Amino acid sequence: MAVGRPRPRSTRLLVVGLVSASLAIITLDYRQGADGPLAAVGAQAQAFMAPLQRAVTTVTEPIGDFFSGLANLPSLQDENERLKRELADSQTQAARNAELQSDYQAMLDLLELKGTLDPTGVPAVVIGSGVSNFDWSITIDAGANDGVDVDMPVVTGTTDAPRLVGIVVAANPSSSEVQLLIDRDYRVGGELSVSGETGIVIGQGDDDLRMDLISPGTEIDIETEPVQVFTTSYEVGEATGLYPPNILIGSVSRVFEGTNEIQTAVSVRPAVDFSALEFVLVLRRGSEAGGSEG
């Protein structure tokens, strides 16, 4: 059996010497701090390793962020939904505020119109619509208890531009029915803004109004400037028309040339958007007088 050759004594001594020297250098470097013999070597090693560390960080940081994002995904979805709800609520509130501001301005305009046109007039809110193929009317929340009566004209708009809505045809204690000027049975006297010629404005349902009995040969050029139609009134003895003058009915939209040698006719687009009508003013001044037309 072969016996291993013993390690030379000089080799063991060399190892022991290197270990002792290393311990001594480390101890000395620790005691001297930044001035120690290994400080420069450490600085060089750190400078060498820094680019590698940055490269590793660049590669691993997005991965860490990705897994962190996955962990937080449920809470982020909840936050996103909450922000969406808050945005929708804000938009709804903004729309509501705009609507309230519009209603407030409309009521102010109506009160100013009341003070100018008829201080005894009755402001009212539209609470129902009876528009159909046979009946174009609205219901308002003012009635006989408020001083509203049959044959009282109804207007809307501002002091600068009062607009004709129609006339009261039925008055209940707390509400009234108003026949709109677009009703096919509606008639009102009208006057052209340019020439001053008069005629009878007749409701046509969904179509534009028609103004008949205009003097033949009357020049009506709607291409040059807008031609508007206003209410007229009359006074014969003690009787006066139902409508005060200068209430805007609408604007001429078409001229019927040469229908006959007796009269000229035009189409009139109403000044009131009846689909969006909310507030009206019932005029009481002069309502005691009779008359079949304005």
Secondary structure, DSSP 8 states (H G I E B T S, - for coil): --------HHHHHHHHHHHHHHHHHHHHHHHHGGGSTTHHHHHHHHHHHHHHHHHHHHHHHHHHHHHHHHHHHHHHHHHHHHHHHHHHHHHHHHHHHHHHHHHHHHHHHHHHHHHHH-TT-EEEEEEEE--SSS--EEEES--GGGT--TT-EEEEE-SSSEEEEEEEEEE-SS-EEEEETTSTT-EEEEEETTT--EEEEE--TTS-EEEEEE-TT----TTTS--EEEE---EETTEE-SS-SS-EEEEEEEEETTS-SS-EEEEEEESS-GGG--EEEE--TTTTS--S--
